Amino acid sequence: MGRLTHIDGEGRARMVDVSGKPATAREAVAAGLVRMAPATLALALAGGGKKGDVRAVAEIAGVMAAKRTSDLIPLCHPLSLSKVVVEVSEAEGGAGLAVTARVRTTGPTGVEMEALTAVSVACLTLYDMLKAADKAMTIDAVRLLEKTGGASGDYRRDTP
């Protein structure tokens, strides 16, 4: 296990200095799941909820969140994102709605936090829009699936 990059030698939090790092193509993919009752899932998939198409709204919310990650997480660098795609679909086995985010940039630092933020906010948006039908929903398994680019190399999660 390596050292924590956001902690200096005196134990203080710091923003990592990326000024000397080369700009390279970087991509991250994250995922999450909103578990819900079958009736709630049917309502969400039908697209006719009281607040509109919950999947489309959650996808837009995820894109907006990725673009604002540095406003939400104190030591994240503001990044110029070249692509953000958020997709909400039925989870395997009908457990609820699966959320996936893919984020790209060319720069000196990665986009893992942007992908994770996009998924988190999309999941929260789904909960908000469906809570009138199902307050027992849970948000589960928000995780990084893969990342490419940068000095630390590529990463791909072994288990689903």
BALOBA-1460 file (C-alpha; in Angstrom, 3 decimals):
// residues 160
<rec num="1" residu="m" x="0.000" y="0.000" z="0.000"/>
<rec num="2" residu="g" x="1.360" y="3.412" z="-0.968"/>
<rec num="3" residu="r" x="1.284" y="6.703" z="0.831"/>
<rec num="4" residu="l" x="-1.760" y="8.949" z="0.921"/>
<rec num="5" residu="t" x="-1.279" y="11.657" z="-1.680"/>
<rec num="6" residu="h" x="-3.581" y="14.189" z="-0.003"/>
<rec num="7" residu="i" x="-1.652" y="14.170" z="3.309"/>
<rec num="8" residu="d" x="1.649" y="16.027" z="3.608"/>
<rec num="9" residu="g" x="4.658" y="15.044" z="5.750"/>
<rec num="10" residu="e" x="3.160" y="16.806" z="8.775"/>
<rec num="11" residu="g" x="-0.197" y="15.049" z="8.488"/>
<rec num="12" residu="r" x="-2.047" y="18.011" z="6.989"/>
<rec num="13" residu="a" x="-4.562" y="17.748" z="4.174"/>
<rec num="14" residu="r" x="-3.326" y="19.241" z="0.913"/>
<rec num="15" residu="m" x="-4.270" y="19.473" z="-2.718"/>
<rec num="16" residu="v" x="-1.872" y="17.407" z="-4.801"/>
<rec num="17" residu="d" x="0.394" y="19.493" z="-7.046"/>
<rec num="18" residu="v" x="-0.160" y="18.203" z="-10.582"/>
<rec num="19" residu="s" x="1.597" y="21.090" z="-12.338"/>
<rec num="20" residu="g" x="4.554" y="18.925" z="-13.355"/>
<rec num="21" residu="k" x="2.509" y="15.997" z="-14.620"/>
<rec num="22" residu="p" x="1.924" y="15.538" z="-18.349"/>
<rec num="23" residu="a" x="-1.567" y="15.800" z="-19.795"/>
<rec num="24" residu="t" x="-2.649" y="12.321" z="-20.873"/>
<rec num="25" residu="a" x="-5.935" y="10.730" z="-21.935"/>
<rec num="26" residu="r" x="-7.783" y="9.429" z="-18.888"/>
<rec num="27" residu="e" x="-11.066" y="7.612" z="-18.402"/>
<rec num="28" residu="a" x="-12.960" y="6.190" z="-15.440"/>
<rec num="29" residu="v" x="-16.076" y="4.046" z="-15.195"/>
<rec num="30" residu="a" x="-18.130" y="3.767" z="-12.007"/>
<rec num="31" residu="a" x="-21.377" y="2.008" z="-11.144"/>
<rec num="32" residu="g" x="-24.046" y="1.845" z="-8.464"/>
<rec num="33" residu="l" x="-27.440" y="0.320" z="-7.770"/>
<rec num="34" residu="v" x="-30.726" y="1.581" z="-6.362"/>
<rec num="35" residu="r" x="-32.605" y="-1.414" z="-4.956"/>
<rec num="36" residu="m" x="-36.382" y="-1.067" z="-4.893"/>
<rec num="37" residu="a" x="-39.633" y="-2.976" z="-4.761"/>
<rec num="38" residu="p" x="-40.794" y="-4.562" z="-8.033"/>
<rec num="39" residu="a" x="-43.776" y="-2.178" z="-8.262"/>
<rec num="40" residu="t" x="-41.459" y="0.825" z="-7.915"/>
<rec num="41" residu="l" x="-39.167" y="-0.554" z="-10.601"/>
<rec num="42" residu="a" x="-42.140" y="-1.020" z="-12.932"/>
<rec num="43" residu="l" x="-43.181" y="2.583" z="-12.305"/>
<rec num="44" residu="a" x="-39.663" y="3.841" z="-13.027"/>
<rec num="45" residu="l" x="-39.320" y="1.785" z="-16.206"/>
<rec num="46" residu="a" x="-42.719" y="2.953" z="-17.488"/>
<rec num="47" residu="g" x="-41.433" y="6.538" z="-17.501"/>
<rec num="48" residu="g" x="-44.734" y="7.936" z="-16.309"/>
<rec num="49" residu="g" x="-43.987" y="8.981" z="-12.755"/>
<rec num="50" residu="k" x="-45.416" y="12.159" z="-11.273"/>
<rec num="51" residu="k" x="-42.043" y="13.865" z="-11.671"/>
<rec num="52" residu="g" x="-41.490" y="12.672" z="-15.250"/>
<rec num="53" residu="d" x="-39.026" y="10.182" z="-16.731"/>
<rec num="54" residu="v" x="-36.942" y="9.397" z="-13.665"/>
<rec num="55" residu="r" x="-34.181" y="7.682" z="-15.635"/>
<rec num="56" residu="a" x="-33.637" y="10.636" z="-17.971"/>
<rec num="57" residu="v" x="-33.602" y="13.110" z="-15.084"/>
<rec num="58" residu="a" x="-31.121" y="10.951" z="-13.120"/>
<rec num="59" residu="e" x="-28.821" y="10.695" z="-16.139"/>
<rec num="60" residu="i" x="-28.792" y="14.475" z="-16.547"/>
<rec num="61" residu="a" x="-28.213" y="14.940" z="-12.805"/>
<rec num="62" residu="g" x="-25.232" y="12.589" z="-12.989"/>
<rec num="63" residu="v" x="-23.668" y="14.536" z="-15.863"/>
<rec num="64" residu="m" x="-24.182" y="17.821" z="-14.003"/>
<rec num="65" residu="a" x="-22.642" y="16.348" z="-10.841"/>
<rec num="66" residu="a" x="-19.533" y="15.102" z="-12.658"/>
<rec num="67" residu="k" x="-18.954" y="18.642" z="-13.906"/>
<rec num="68" residu="r" x="-19.228" y="20.023" z="-10.341"/>
<rec num="69" residu="t" x="-17.127" y="17.419" z="-8.492"/>
<rec num="70" residu="s" x="-14.439" y="19.897" z="-7.422"/>
<rec num="71" residu="d" x="-17.176" y="22.035" z="-5.810"/>
<rec num="72" residu="l" x="-18.299" y="19.064" z="-3.710"/>
<rec num="73" residu="i" x="-15.054" y="17.294" z="-2.772"/>
<rec num="74" residu="p" x="-12.617" y="19.746" z="-1.200"/>
<rec num="75" residu="l" x="-9.263" y="18.561" z="-2.590"/>
<rec num="76" residu="c" x="-10.365" y="17.614" z="-6.115"/>
<rec num="77" residu="h" x="-8.962" y="19.611" z="-8.994"/>
<rec num="78" residu="p" x="-11.419" y="21.369" z="-11.299"/>
<rec num="79" residu="l" x="-11.174" y="19.496" z="-14.592"/>
<rec num="80" residu="s" x="-12.141" y="20.144" z="-18.156"/>
<rec num="81" residu="l" x="-14.161" y="17.037" z="-18.952"/>
<rec num="82" residu="s" x="-14.289" y="15.911" z="-22.566"/>
<rec num="83" residu="k" x="-17.085" y="13.348" z="-22.155"/>
<rec num="84" residu="v" x="-19.567" y="12.252" z="-19.487"/>
<rec num="85" residu="v" x="-22.092" y="9.495" z="-20.156"/>
<rec num="86" residu="v" x="-24.483" y="8.356" z="-17.428"/>
<rec num="87" residu="e" x="-26.820" y="5.438" z="-18.089"/>
<rec num="88" residu="v" x="-29.668" y="4.164" z="-15.927"/>
<rec num="89" residu="s" x="-31.031" y="0.717" z="-16.763"/>
<rec num="90" residu="e" x="-32.816" y="-2.187" z="-15.139"/>
<rec num="91" residu="a" x="-30.448" y="-4.131" z="-12.905"/>
<rec num="92" residu="e" x="-29.843" y="-7.836" z="-13.448"/>
<rec num="93" residu="g" x="-32.567" y="-9.928" z="-11.885"/>
<rec num="94" residu="g" x="-34.888" y="-6.943" z="-11.513"/>
<rec num="95" residu="a" x="-33.317" y="-5.807" z="-8.235"/>
<rec num="96" residu="g" x="-33.753" y="-2.135" z="-9.142"/>
<rec num="97" residu="l" x="-31.993" y="0.397" z="-11.326"/>
<rec num="98" residu="a" x="-28.311" y="0.141" z="-12.222"/>
<rec num="99" residu="v" x="-26.365" y="3.346" z="-12.829"/>
<rec num="100" residu="t" x="-23.138" y="3.522" z="-14.824"/>
<rec num="101" residu="a" x="-21.001" y="6.589" z="-15.521"/>
<rec num="102" residu="r" x="-18.113" y="6.913" z="-17.968"/>
<rec num="103" residu="v" x="-15.998" y="10.077" z="-17.740"/>
<rec num="104" residu="r" x="-13.110" y="11.186" z="-19.975"/>
<rec num="105" residu="t" x="-10.566" y="13.983" z="-19.962"/>
<rec num="106" residu="t" x="-7.096" y="14.788" z="-21.197"/>
<rec num="107" residu="g" x="-5.176" y="16.252" z="-18.323"/>
<rec num="108" residu="p" x="-2.668" y="15.796" z="-15.505"/>
<rec num="109" residu="t" x="-5.031" y="14.004" z="-13.103"/>
<rec num="110" residu="g" x="-7.662" y="11.283" z="-13.280"/>
<rec num="111" residu="v" x="-11.444" y="11.342" z="-13.351"/>
<rec num="112" residu="e" x="-12.308" y="8.605" z="-10.865"/>
<rec num="113" residu="m" x="-13.962" y="11.041" z="-8.450"/>
<rec num="114" residu="e" x="-16.011" y="12.569" z="-11.268"/>
<rec num="115" residu="a" x="-17.330" y="9.138" z="-12.296"/>
<rec num="116" residu="l" x="-18.122" y="8.190" z="-8.685"/>
<rec num="117" residu="t" x="-19.817" y="11.540" z="-8.064"/>
<rec num="118" residu="a" x="-21.919" y="11.144" z="-11.214"/>
<rec num="119" residu="v" x="-23.124" y="7.714" z="-10.069"/>
<rec num="120" residu="s" x="-23.801" y="8.871" z="-6.516"/>
<rec num="121" residu="v" x="-25.875" y="11.875" z="-7.546"/>
<rec num="122" residu="a" x="-27.766" y="9.891" z="-10.193"/>
<rec num="123" residu="c" x="-28.650" y="7.307" z="-7.509"/>
<rec num="124" residu="l" x="-29.743" y="10.047" z="-5.104"/>
<rec num="125" residu="t" x="-31.870" y="11.594" z="-7.846"/>
<rec num="126" residu="l" x="-33.589" y="8.254" z="-8.481"/>
<rec num="127" residu="y" x="-34.290" y="7.945" z="-4.767"/>
<rec num="128" residu="d" x="-35.683" y="11.481" z="-4.623"/>
<rec num="129" residu="m" x="-37.948" y="10.991" z="-7.607"/>
<rec num="130" residu="l" x="-39.249" y="7.584" z="-6.472"/>
<rec num="131" residu="k" x="-39.418" y="8.023" z="-2.692"/>
<rec num="132" residu="a" x="-43.161" y="8.749" z="-2.751"/>
<rec num="133" residu="a" x="-43.668" y="5.193" z="-4.033"/>
<rec num="134" residu="d" x="-40.954" y="3.419" z="-1.985"/>
<rec num="135" residu="k" x="-39.154" y="4.911" z="1.008"/>
<rec num="136" residu="a" x="-37.412" y="1.567" z="1.671"/>
<rec num="137" residu="m" x="-35.154" y="1.848" z="-1.401"/>
<rec num="138" residu="t" x="-31.423" y="1.466" z="-0.788"/>
<rec num="139" residu="i" x="-28.416" y="2.796" z="-2.654"/>
<rec num="140" residu="d" x="-25.789" y="0.058" z="-2.906"/>
<rec num="141" residu="a" x="-22.462" y="-0.853" z="-4.434"/>
<rec num="142" residu="v" x="-21.222" y="2.543" z="-5.616"/>
<rec num="143" residu="r" x="-17.786" y="1.592" z="-6.890"/>
<rec num="144" residu="l" x="-15.046" y="2.253" z="-9.412"/>
<rec num="145" residu="l" x="-15.109" y="-0.391" z="-12.153"/>
<rec num="146" residu="e" x="-12.109" y="0.739" z="-14.171"/>
<rec num="147" residu="k" x="-9.749" y="3.584" z="-14.890"/>
<rec num="148" residu="t" x="-7.168" y="4.167" z="-17.582"/>
<rec num="149" residu="g" x="-4.297" y="6.603" z="-17.957"/>
<rec num="150" residu="g" x="-1.943" y="8.272" z="-15.543"/>
<rec num="151" residu="a" x="1.216" y="7.296" z="-13.686"/>
<rec num="152" residu="s" x="-0.526" y="4.723" z="-11.482"/>
<rec num="153" residu="g" x="-1.531" y="2.734" z="-14.578"/>
<rec num="154" residu="d" x="-4.759" y="1.069" z="-15.506"/>
<rec num="155" residu="y" x="-7.182" y="-0.544" z="-13.055"/>
<rec num="156" residu="r" x="-10.042" y="-2.956" z="-13.657"/>
<rec num="157" residu="r" x="-12.167" y="-4.355" z="-10.840"/>
<rec num="158" residu="d" x="-11.957" y="-8.162" z="-10.796"/>
<rec num="159" residu="t" x="-15.338" y="-8.862" z="-9.251"/>
<rec num="160" residu="p" x="-18.657" y="-7.437" z="-10.431"/>
